[in-house]
Amino acid sequence: MKNFCYFFILWITIVSIPLARADEDKRLEVLRNLSLEELMNVEVSVGSKAKEKSLRESPGIVSVITSEDISNSGARDLIDVLRLVPGFNFGVDIFNVVGVGVRGGWAHEGKLLLLMDGIQMNERNFGSFTLGNHYPLEHIDKIEIIRGPGSVNYGGLAELGVINVITKNAEKVNGTQINLTHGQMSKSIGRQNLSFMYGDKLKDDLKITVAGYVGKGNRSDGVYTDSNGVSASMKHSSELNPHFINVGLEYGDFSSRLLVDNYRTTNRDGYGTIIEQPWRTDFQTWSYQAKYNKLLTNDLRFTADAGYTHDASWATDNGLPEGFTKTIIEHLWLKNNLRYNVSNDLAVATGVEINFDKAIDLSLIEPKNIPHFHYYNLFLESDYKSKFGNIIMGLRYDNHNLFGGNFAPRIALTKAMDKLHYKLLYSHAFRTPASYNVALNPEIKPEKTAVFEAEVGYQIHKNMSLVVNVFDNKTKDTIVYDLLPITNQESYFNADKTGTRGIEAEWRFKDDWGDVMLSHSYYRTGIGTANTQKVVNFQDGSDQKQLHLGLPAHKSVLKFNFKLSPHLNLNSSLIYNSARYGYDGVDENGSGYLKKYTSSPLFNLFLRYKPPSIKGLDIGIGVYDVLNSKPPFIQPYNAGHSPLPSPSREIILKLGYQF
């Protein structure tokens, strides 16, 4: 704690230097940005299908991150962006794959939905998505994040939250944009990436965007030591290499999109035990989407959305021809939505969605009987503005060929009154087992969650706001990964009830000279914990009943962005997590040794400059993890994987040019 205080004083000293200068520069022209009032009242689409509502009235606990926020922060990838959001943390799965924990729950496999321009980015074998030098931040216009259930609107992968990424349209790009990024760790490159984006409005109403992203990177330059004490360097064996294409066309009421995501990783950590040679694992998603969006009358809108996805994720080549594993899942979908403004106070939305999944296992060793899925859902939502506030009620019915029918209801009361707003939310959510869950255990059942949330926010004045929310999640039939007794084969099971409850708070100040954000999130376990996620000392039998493996109870974030001049921004962030627990090494009985990982602050600095003499040029230089604290990625379930080293201190250089 003493070291943390020293680091905090040092950090405050550094970021306070430009404060006086910032006041002097108030008269100067500043980079255009949304005011805090505008940001709090910006409309978001992620929370409701009946009617888009402001951030203050949206029926969900929602965060919005703009492209300007991302550019000023100097974030290297989506992990850096999400670290700044309350309740988000990260852990290792297997094969050098890092996933997300939300509000103290491990959300990696099928419990958190990632959308990019309306296309699902979760792979279809397990329902996960992989993070680390993967998704191109330079293409993003806005990210809308729901911390809490989204199953009523988005189905079973949105059980604990939704990350809705919206890329820049033709008007936002308005030409050609090229970005180069180089990151250097002490012993290897962190990343070397190139991205480009072209957007233009052609003749008539035809609009086009073409975006691409290619690069290479490394998870870490550290040394991984498995539970048996065997070590291997990650310097040349933890590659994270993206290849990404996103092409969009708009013509009148019709739009289409082609998205190609080829992401290749290498690893030596395997399932937790060091492997002799690096394994290559590919995550491939190719999607095409066609959408028709027609305003039939002033009050009636019809949307139809159809598409195809070819998913070949977790394709692994371990250097032996007989060891190659690959499963292809072809997914077809058809969705429609009818939205009607009955009156000024009442809006309703209804629709049907139909989905087909066809699985083909091409593995040369132990091919699985991967099931085919077909399922449909119906939804109905109403949004009524009463004197008590906005009453939003929704109901989703899913019918699955293997799991039958499932209802997910939601009711919400939200209201904004001048400077004050409040939300009362109650939702049911579910997670339908993914293809491989069923292949490994045909008896697996869906897990179901009930969530209560409440939020209060106050606009202290036009430049300052405070928002506080509380949550209580209860999940039954929790789907967990574990090993079968006796045979020691991997499988998935339905565990007992689990849950978390806690509080999140965010204070923001924004003015011409820049902005400040301070947030804190806290969770504790609620009604129970699955055996594989319990924090247990197997040697003496003690446990930490209020925590889950790998995830901290407390997380604090302090972020500053100073506009030193109209063309120069200094950004700094300080992220502090409380202690985490994980297993490192095993005893003579094969039981893991529980280890407490105290956290030192993760401190980042980034300087962004847009020279007035060269219009369109954007230059950034920064240092991530200035203190070289290297918080490890801990496995949030007990499957024998020791903590994976994270990147060491990384010097980052970014160059961008807008033609």
NUVEXTI-490307 format. One line per 4 residues: number of its first residue (from 1); for each residue x, y, z of C-alpha. Coordinates in nm, 2 decimals, decimal comma. Layout:
residues N
NUM> X/Y/Z; ...
end
This chain:
residues 659
1> 0,00/0,00/0,00; 0,29/0,23/0,08; 0,43/0,18/-0,27; 0,09/0,25/-0,42
5> 0,08/0,59/-0,24; 0,42/0,68/-0,37; 0,32/0,60/-0,72; 0,00/0,79/-0,68
9> 0,18/1,10/-0,56; 0,42/1,07/-0,85; 0,14/1,03/-1,10; -0,05/1,33/-0,96
13> 0,26/1,54/-0,98; 0,32/1,45/-1,35; -0,04/1,51/-1,46; -0,07/1,84/-1,27
17> 0,22/2,01/-1,45; 0,01/2,11/-1,75; -0,30/2,22/-1,55; -0,20/2,58/-1,52
21> -0,10/2,59/-1,89; -0,44/2,44/-1,97; -0,62/2,73/-1,81; -0,41/2,97/-2,01
25> -0,51/2,80/-2,33; -0,88/2,81/-2,27; -0,91/3,10/-2,51; -0,75/2,90/-2,79
29> -0,94/2,68/-3,03; -0,98/2,33/-2,89; -1,03/2,00/-3,07; -1,40/1,94/-3,12
33> -1,55/1,70/-2,88; -1,88/1,63/-2,71; -1,96/1,82/-2,39; -2,04/1,61/-2,09
37> -2,41/1,72/-2,12; -2,42/1,61/-2,48; -2,25/1,28/-2,40; -2,49/1,20/-2,12
41> -2,78/1,26/-2,35; -2,65/1,10/-2,66; -2,88/0,83/-2,80; -2,78/0,47/-2,78
45> -2,92/0,18/-2,98; -2,79/-0,11/-2,77; -3,05/-0,10/-2,49; -3,38/-0,11/-2,67
49> -3,54/-0,22/-2,99; -3,87/-0,02/-2,95; -3,71/0,32/-2,93; -3,36/0,46/-2,91
53> -3,31/0,65/-2,59; -3,05/0,87/-2,43; -2,77/0,73/-2,21; -2,95/0,85/-1,91
57> -3,28/0,68/-2,00; -3,17/0,37/-2,18; -3,30/0,05/-2,00; -2,95/-0,08/-1,91
61> -2,63/0,01/-1,74; -2,46/0,15/-2,04; -2,12/0,30/-2,12; -2,03/0,49/-2,44
65> -1,68/0,52/-2,57; -1,62/0,75/-2,87; -1,35/0,74/-3,13; -1,20/1,06/-2,98
69> -1,18/0,89/-2,65; -0,99/0,60/-2,80; -0,76/0,82/-3,01; -0,67/1,04/-2,71
73> -0,61/0,74/-2,48; -0,36/0,58/-2,72; -0,52/0,24/-2,65; -0,33/-0,04/-2,82
77> -0,62/-0,28/-2,85; -0,97/-0,36/-2,71; -0,82/-0,48/-2,38; -0,68/-0,13/-2,31
81> -1,02/0,02/-2,39; -1,22/-0,22/-2,17; -0,98/-0,19/-1,88; -1,12/0,17/-1,83
85> -1,47/0,04/-1,80; -1,60/-0,04/-1,45; -1,64/-0,41/-1,37; -1,43/-0,54/-1,66
89> -1,12/-0,76/-1,60; -0,93/-1,03/-1,79; -0,80/-1,38/-1,75; -0,64/-1,66/-1,94
93> -0,83/-1,95/-2,09; -0,59/-2,19/-2,28; -0,37/-2,16/-2,59; -0,26/-1,80/-2,52
97> -0,62/-1,69/-2,53; -0,74/-1,41/-2,30; -1,10/-1,35/-2,22; -1,32/-1,12/-2,02
101> -1,46/-1,13/-1,67; -1,76/-0,90/-1,60; -1,87/-0,79/-1,25; -1,68/-1,07/-1,08
105> -1,81/-1,35/-1,32; -1,61/-1,53/-1,59; -1,79/-1,43/-1,91; -1,55/-1,57/-2,16
109> -1,74/-1,87/-2,30; -2,07/-1,76/-2,44; -2,18/-1,51/-2,17; -2,07/-1,18/-2,32
113> -2,17/-1,08/-2,68; -1,94/-0,89/-2,91; -2,10/-0,72/-3,21; -1,92/-0,54/-3,49
117> -2,16/-0,34/-3,72; -2,44/-0,58/-3,61; -2,24/-0,90/-3,69; -2,17/-1,14/-3,41
121> -1,79/-1,18/-3,35; -1,82/-1,47/-3,09; -1,70/-1,79/-3,25; -1,96/-2,06/-3,26
125> -1,77/-2,36/-3,12; -1,77/-2,23/-2,76; -1,92/-1,89/-2,79; -1,60/-1,70/-2,70
129> -1,40/-1,42/-2,86; -1,03/-1,36/-2,83; -0,86/-1,04/-2,72; -0,51/-0,90/-2,78
133> -0,40/-0,71/-3,09; -0,71/-0,84/-3,26; -0,97/-0,58/-3,35; -0,88/-0,25/-3,53
137> -0,94/0,05/-3,30; -0,88/0,30/-3,58; -1,19/0,19/-3,76; -1,42/0,24/-3,46
141> -1,66/0,54/-3,44; -1,83/0,44/-3,11; -1,85/0,15/-2,86; -2,17/0,10/-2,67
145> -2,14/-0,14/-2,37; -2,41/-0,29/-2,16; -2,29/-0,41/-1,82; -2,57/-0,65/-1,74
149> -2,81/-0,88/-1,93; -2,90/-0,83/-2,29; -3,06/-1,16/-2,37; -3,41/-1,01/-2,43
153> -3,27/-0,82/-2,73; -2,98/-1,03/-2,84; -3,03/-1,39/-2,73; -2,82/-1,63/-2,52
157> -2,47/-1,50/-2,58; -2,56/-1,17/-2,41; -2,63/-1,32/-2,07; -2,39/-1,09/-1,88
161> -2,33/-0,80/-2,12; -2,30/-0,67/-2,47; -2,01/-0,49/-2,65; -2,16/-0,32/-2,95
165> -1,88/-0,18/-3,18; -1,99/0,06/-3,45; -1,73/0,15/-3,72; -1,70/0,48/-3,91
169> -1,94/0,53/-4,20; -1,86/0,69/-4,53; -1,93/1,04/-4,40; -1,71/1,00/-4,10
173> -1,42/0,87/-4,30; -1,47/1,11/-4,60; -1,17/1,00/-4,79; -0,88/0,77/-4,70
177> -0,73/0,71/-4,36; -0,41/0,52/-4,30; -0,27/0,43/-3,95; 0,06/0,27/-3,85
181> 0,14/0,14/-3,50; 0,46/0,01/-3,35; 0,50/-0,11/-3,00; 0,83/-0,22/-2,84
185> 0,86/-0,42/-2,52; 1,20/-0,47/-2,36; 1,27/-0,81/-2,52; 1,05/-0,82/-2,83
189> 0,81/-0,62/-3,04; 0,47/-0,56/-2,88; 0,30/-0,51/-3,22; 0,35/-0,38/-3,57
193> 0,02/-0,30/-3,74; -0,11/-0,13/-4,05; -0,47/-0,03/-4,10; -0,65/0,17/-4,37
197> -1,00/0,29/-4,43; -1,17/0,44/-4,73; -1,51/0,60/-4,73; -1,70/0,81/-4,98
201> -2,04/0,90/-5,11; -2,05/0,81/-5,48; -2,32/0,92/-5,73; -2,68/0,91/-5,63
205> -2,72/0,76/-5,28; -2,44/0,50/-5,31; -2,20/0,50/-5,01; -1,90/0,28/-4,96
209> -1,65/0,20/-4,69; -1,35/-0,03/-4,73; -1,14/-0,10/-4,43; -0,84/-0,33/-4,38
213> -0,61/-0,43/-4,09; -0,30/-0,64/-4,09; -0,02/-0,69/-3,84; 0,18/-0,90/-3,60
217> 0,22/-0,88/-3,22; 0,32/-1,08/-2,91; 0,12/-1,14/-2,59; 0,43/-1,11/-2,38
221> 0,81/-1,12/-2,37; 0,80/-1,28/-2,03; 0,86/-1,64/-1,92; 0,57/-1,88/-1,86
225> 0,61/-2,15/-1,59; 0,36/-2,43/-1,58; 0,23/-2,61/-1,28; 0,51/-2,87/-1,30
229> 0,78/-2,60/-1,28; 0,88/-2,62/-1,65; 0,94/-2,28/-1,81; 0,94/-2,14/-2,16
233> 1,00/-1,79/-2,30; 0,70/-1,63/-2,47; 0,92/-1,39/-2,67; 0,89/-1,58/-3,00
237> 0,60/-1,81/-2,91; 0,30/-1,59/-2,82; 0,22/-1,43/-3,15; -0,11/-1,24/-3,21
241> -0,14/-1,17/-3,58; -0,46/-1,01/-3,72; -0,59/-1,00/-4,08; -0,91/-0,81/-4,10
245> -1,14/-0,68/-4,39; -1,46/-0,48/-4,35; -1,65/-0,37/-4,66; -1,98/-0,18/-4,63
249> -2,22/-0,06/-4,90; -2,53/0,16/-4,86; -2,78/0,24/-5,13; -3,10/0,41/-5,02
253> -3,28/0,17/-4,78; -3,05/-0,12/-4,86; -2,71/-0,19/-4,70; -2,47/-0,49/-4,71
257> -2,15/-0,58/-4,53; -1,87/-0,83/-4,59; -1,65/-0,90/-4,28; -1,34/-1,12/-4,29
261> -1,16/-1,18/-3,97; -0,85/-1,42/-3,98; -0,67/-1,41/-3,65; -0,37/-1,63/-3,59
265> -0,20/-1,71/-3,25; 0,08/-1,92/-3,14; 0,14/-2,06/-2,79; 0,35/-2,29/-2,58
269> 0,12/-2,29/-2,27; -0,13/-2,54/-2,43; -0,39/-2,65/-2,17; -0,15/-2,53/-1,90
273> 0,14/-2,77/-1,95; 0,44/-2,65/-2,16; 0,45/-2,80/-2,51; 0,78/-2,84/-2,68
277> 0,71/-2,65/-3,00; 0,47/-2,35/-3,05; 0,13/-2,45/-3,17; -0,06/-2,24/-3,42
281> -0,42/-2,17/-3,37; -0,64/-1,99/-3,62; -0,97/-1,81/-3,55; -1,15/-1,75/-3,88
285> -1,48/-1,57/-3,93; -1,62/-1,47/-4,27; -1,96/-1,31/-4,27; -2,19/-1,15/-4,52
289> -2,49/-0,94/-4,41; -2,77/-0,78/-4,62; -3,01/-0,54/-4,45; -3,32/-0,36/-4,57
293> -3,44/-0,07/-4,35; -3,76/0,10/-4,47; -3,96/0,38/-4,31; -4,31/0,27/-4,43
297> -4,49/0,56/-4,27; -4,39/0,84/-4,04; -4,45/0,61/-3,74; -4,38/0,26/-3,88
301> -4,03/0,12/-3,96; -3,95/-0,23/-4,10; -3,61/-0,39/-4,09; -3,50/-0,72/-4,25
305> -3,16/-0,86/-4,19; -3,02/-1,18/-4,34; -2,67/-1,33/-4,36; -2,42/-1,61/-4,36
309> -2,12/-1,68/-4,15; -1,84/-1,93/-4,21; -1,67/-2,00/-3,88; -1,35/-2,21/-3,85
313> -1,22/-2,11/-3,51; -0,98/-2,30/-3,28; -0,82/-2,46/-3,59; -0,50/-2,60/-3,43
317> -0,19/-2,74/-3,60; 0,05/-2,89/-3,34; 0,31/-2,98/-3,59; 0,19/-3,34/-3,63
321> -0,04/-3,42/-3,93; -0,25/-3,66/-3,72; -0,29/-3,39/-3,45; -0,47/-3,13/-3,67
325> -0,81/-3,02/-3,53; -1,06/-2,80/-3,71; -1,44/-2,76/-3,69; -1,64/-2,55/-3,95
329> -1,98/-2,42/-3,85; -2,19/-2,26/-4,12; -2,45/-2,02/-3,98; -2,75/-1,88/-4,16
333> -2,98/-1,62/-4,01; -3,29/-1,42/-4,10; -3,42/-1,15/-3,88; -3,70/-0,89/-3,91
337> -3,81/-0,61/-3,68; -4,13/-0,40/-3,70; -4,12/-0,08/-3,49; -4,43/0,13/-3,45
341> -4,48/0,47/-3,27; -4,83/0,42/-3,15; -4,84/0,77/-3,01; -4,60/1,03/-2,87
345> -4,59/0,83/-2,55; -4,60/0,47/-2,67; -4,37/0,27/-2,90; -4,37/-0,10/-2,97
349> -4,14/-0,34/-3,15; -4,18/-0,70/-3,25; -4,01/-0,95/-3,47; -3,89/-1,30/-3,54
353> -3,54/-1,44/-3,59; -3,45/-1,77/-3,75; -3,11/-1,94/-3,73; -2,94/-2,25/-3,87
357> -2,60/-2,39/-3,76; -2,44/-2,68/-3,96; -2,12/-2,82/-3,81; -1,85/-3,02/-3,99
361> -1,56/-3,17/-3,78; -1,25/-3,20/-3,99; -1,02/-3,30/-3,70; -0,78/-3,59/-3,77
365> -0,77/-3,69/-3,41; -1,07/-3,77/-3,20; -1,33/-3,61/-3,42; -1,64/-3,51/-3,22
369> -2,01/-3,56/-3,30; -2,09/-3,19/-3,33; -2,46/-3,13/-3,34; -2,65/-2,92/-3,59
373> -2,87/-2,64/-3,44; -3,18/-2,47/-3,57; -3,38/-2,23/-3,36; -3,61/-1,94/-3,38
377> -3,72/-1,66/-3,15; -4,00/-1,41/-3,11; -3,97/-1,09/-2,92; -4,20/-0,81/-2,82
381> -4,11/-0,48/-2,65; -4,31/-0,18/-2,55; -4,18/0,16/-2,43; -4,44/0,38/-2,26
385> -4,37/0,73/-2,13; -4,57/0,78/-1,81; -4,56/1,05/-1,54; -4,34/0,81/-1,33
389> -4,09/0,76/-1,61; -4,03/0,54/-1,91; -4,18/0,19/-1,85; -4,01/-0,06/-2,08
393> -4,13/-0,41/-2,09; -3,99/-0,69/-2,31; -4,03/-1,06/-2,37; -3,83/-1,30/-2,58
397> -3,92/-1,65/-2,66; -3,65/-1,89/-2,79; -3,73/-2,23/-2,93; -3,42/-2,46/-2,99
401> -3,42/-2,80/-3,16; -3,22/-2,95/-2,86; -3,32/-2,73/-2,57; -3,68/-2,66/-2,63
405> -3,85/-2,33/-2,54; -3,72/-2,05/-2,31; -3,87/-1,72/-2,20; -3,67/-1,42/-2,11
409> -3,87/-1,12/-1,97; -3,75/-0,77/-1,88; -3,91/-0,47/-1,71; -3,75/-0,14/-1,66
413> -3,84/0,20/-1,52; -3,61/0,49/-1,63; -3,65/0,86/-1,59; -3,44/1,18/-1,65
417> -3,55/1,49/-1,45; -3,34/1,79/-1,52; -3,01/1,70/-1,36; -3,12/1,37/-1,19
421> -3,19/1,04/-1,35; -3,27/0,70/-1,21; -3,32/0,34/-1,34; -3,48/0,03/-1,19
425> -3,42/-0,28/-1,40; -3,51/-0,64/-1,37; -3,42/-0,89/-1,64; -3,40/-1,26/-1,71
429> -3,11/-1,39/-1,92; -2,99/-1,72/-2,05; -2,70/-1,89/-2,21; -2,77/-2,17/-2,46
433> -2,49/-2,43/-2,47; -2,26/-2,39/-2,77; -2,18/-2,66/-3,02; -1,88/-2,81/-2,84
437> -2,05/-2,79/-2,50; -2,31/-3,04/-2,64; -2,05/-3,25/-2,82; -1,86/-3,30/-2,49
441> -2,18/-3,35/-2,28; -2,51/-3,42/-2,47; -2,69/-3,39/-2,13; -2,59/-3,02/-2,08
445> -2,87/-2,77/-2,01; -2,89/-2,40/-2,07; -2,80/-2,18/-1,78; -3,04/-1,90/-1,67
449> -2,98/-1,58/-1,49; -3,20/-1,33/-1,31; -3,06/-0,98/-1,26; -3,17/-0,68/-1,06
453> -3,00/-0,34/-1,12; -3,06/0,01/-1,00; -2,88/0,33/-1,11; -2,89/0,69/-0,99
457> -2,71/0,97/-1,17; -2,68/1,34/-1,11; -2,55/1,62/-1,33; -2,38/1,83/-1,07
461> -2,33/2,10/-1,32; -2,28/2,11/-1,70; -1,92/1,99/-1,66; -1,96/1,73/-1,39
465> -2,16/1,42/-1,33; -2,18/1,13/-1,09; -2,34/0,79/-1,17; -2,38/0,50/-0,92
469> -2,54/0,16/-0,98; -2,59/-0,16/-0,78; -2,65/-0,51/-0,92; -2,74/-0,86/-0,80
473> -2,69/-1,15/-1,04; -2,83/-1,50/-0,97; -2,75/-1,79/-1,21; -2,87/-2,15/-1,19
477> -2,74/-2,45/-1,39; -2,42/-2,26/-1,45; -2,22/-2,41/-1,74; -1,86/-2,48/-1,63
481> -1,56/-2,67/-1,78; -1,42/-2,95/-1,58; -1,25/-3,29/-1,61; -1,45/-3,62/-1,58
485> -1,36/-3,83/-1,28; -1,15/-4,14/-1,34; -1,10/-4,09/-1,71; -0,98/-3,73/-1,67
489> -1,14/-3,63/-2,00; -1,26/-3,27/-2,05; -1,63/-3,19/-2,05; -1,89/-2,93/-1,96
493> -2,13/-2,96/-1,67; -2,42/-2,77/-1,51; -2,30/-2,65/-1,16; -2,50/-2,53/-0,87
497> -2,63/-2,17/-0,83; -2,38/-1,89/-0,86; -2,40/-1,52/-0,85; -2,24/-1,19/-0,78
501> -2,36/-0,86/-0,63; -2,19/-0,52/-0,60; -2,17/-0,15/-0,68; -2,01/0,06/-0,95
505> -1,96/0,44/-0,94; -1,82/0,68/-1,20; -1,74/1,05/-1,16; -1,66/1,26/-1,46
509> -1,55/1,62/-1,52; -1,51/1,77/-1,86; -1,42/2,12/-1,98; -1,24/2,30/-2,26
513> -0,90/2,20/-2,11; -0,98/1,83/-2,11; -1,16/1,57/-1,89; -1,11/1,36/-1,58
517> -1,28/1,03/-1,50; -1,27/0,84/-1,17; -1,45/0,51/-1,13; -1,46/0,23/-0,87
521> -1,63/-0,11/-0,90; -1,68/-0,37/-0,63; -1,82/-0,72/-0,63; -1,87/-1,01/-0,39
525> -2,01/-1,36/-0,45; -2,38/-1,39/-0,39; -2,58/-1,72/-0,36; -2,29/-1,96/-0,43
529> -1,99/-2,04/-0,64; -1,92/-2,33/-0,89; -1,66/-2,57/-0,76; -1,41/-2,49/-1,04
533> -1,43/-2,12/-0,96; -1,40/-2,13/-0,58; -1,09/-1,98/-0,41; -0,98/-2,28/-0,20
537> -0,65/-2,36/-0,03; -0,64/-2,74/-0,09; -0,35/-2,78/0,15; -0,53/-2,65/0,47
541> -0,89/-2,65/0,35; -0,95/-2,27/0,40; -1,13/-2,06/0,13; -1,22/-1,71/0,03
545> -1,60/-1,74/0,00; -1,66/-1,39/-0,13; -1,43/-1,41/-0,43; -1,40/-1,59/-0,76
549> -1,07/-1,72/-0,90; -0,87/-1,47/-1,10; -1,10/-1,17/-1,05; -1,04/-0,88/-0,81
553> -1,31/-0,76/-0,57; -1,21/-0,39/-0,62; -1,11/-0,20/-0,93; -1,03/0,17/-0,94
557> -0,96/0,38/-1,25; -0,84/0,74/-1,26; -0,80/0,88/-1,61; -0,70/1,23/-1,73
561> -0,70/1,39/-2,07; -0,54/1,74/-2,09; -0,56/1,96/-2,40; -0,22/2,13/-2,37
565> -0,30/2,33/-2,68; -0,56/2,30/-2,97; -0,33/2,04/-3,13; -0,16/1,86/-2,83
569> -0,32/1,62/-2,59; -0,17/1,44/-2,29; -0,35/1,14/-2,16; -0,27/0,93/-1,85
573> -0,45/0,65/-1,68; -0,40/0,47/-1,35; -0,57/0,13/-1,30; -0,56/-0,04/-0,96
577> -0,70/-0,38/-0,88; -0,72/-0,54/-0,54; -0,57/-0,88/-0,47; -0,65/-1,18/-0,69
581> -0,62/-1,55/-0,63; -0,50/-1,82/-0,87; -0,33/-2,16/-0,87; 0,04/-2,19/-0,94
585> 0,21/-2,53/-0,91; 0,07/-2,86/-0,77; 0,14/-3,07/-0,46; 0,21/-3,44/-0,44
589> -0,16/-3,51/-0,47; -0,20/-3,31/-0,79; -0,39/-3,03/-0,61; -0,30/-2,67/-0,70
593> -0,11/-2,43/-0,47; -0,33/-2,13/-0,41; -0,14/-1,80/-0,45; -0,24/-1,44/-0,37
597> -0,14/-1,19/-0,63; -0,12/-0,84/-0,49; -0,16/-0,57/-0,75; 0,06/-0,27/-0,83
601> -0,09/0,01/-1,03; -0,10/-0,01/-1,41; 0,01/0,34/-1,51; -0,01/0,46/-1,88
605> 0,09/0,78/-2,05; 0,02/0,89/-2,41; 0,09/1,22/-2,60; -0,11/1,29/-2,91
609> -0,02/1,57/-3,16; -0,20/1,69/-3,47; 0,04/1,94/-3,63; -0,15/2,24/-3,77
613> 0,10/2,28/-4,06; 0,02/1,93/-4,19; -0,35/1,89/-4,21; -0,47/1,53/-4,16
617> -0,15/1,41/-3,98; -0,20/1,25/-3,63; 0,11/1,15/-3,42; 0,11/0,97/-3,09
621> 0,38/0,84/-2,86; 0,33/0,68/-2,52; 0,43/0,42/-2,26; 0,20/0,15/-2,14
625> 0,27/0,00/-1,80; 0,52/0,27/-1,71; 0,60/0,11/-1,37; 0,65/-0,24/-1,54
629> 0,40/-0,40/-1,30; 0,30/-0,67/-1,55; -0,02/-0,79/-1,39; -0,05/-1,16/-1,50
633> -0,36/-1,31/-1,66; -0,49/-1,56/-1,41; -0,72/-1,85/-1,51; -1,06/-1,78/-1,35
637> -1,14/-2,15/-1,32; -0,93/-2,43/-1,18; -0,81/-2,63/-1,48; -0,44/-2,65/-1,41
641> -0,32/-2,34/-1,60; -0,07/-2,12/-1,42; -0,10/-1,74/-1,46; 0,01/-1,62/-1,81
645> 0,26/-1,33/-1,82; 0,12/-1,01/-1,96; 0,32/-0,76/-2,17; 0,61/-0,58/-2,01
649> 0,65/-0,20/-2,03; 0,57/-0,11/-2,39; 0,67/0,21/-2,58; 0,41/0,28/-2,84
653> 0,43/0,50/-3,15; 0,12/0,58/-3,37; 0,11/0,76/-3,70; -0,21/0,84/-3,88
657> -0,29/1,04/-4,19; -0,63/1,14/-4,33; -0,63/1,21/-4,71
end
